[in-house]
């Protein structure tokens, strides 16, 4: 993921779709992932990561 995120197409998509509202959503989703990890809740972490990736997919790719 890090390699992809550092490439120009990803940066351009992110720049085009950025908003404070989306940043806040991403931060909230990251917190859910972190909370699940800290609780050693692997299923919760997995679900939270999938939710976040779907949000990113919808926001960046319009899917």
C-alpha positions, 0 to 999 in steps of 0.5 A: 500500500505504501508504494501505491500511495506514494505514486503520482496517480494516487496523490492526484486522486487524493488531492482531487477528492480531499475535504475536511469532512472526508479527513474526519471520516478517515480519522474516525475509521482509523480510530475504530481500527486502532481500538479493535487492535488495542482490544486484540479484537481481530474480527473487529479490526478486520471489519473496520479495515474493510469498512475503511477501504470501502470508504476510500474506494468509494471516495477515490474511485466513485465505486 
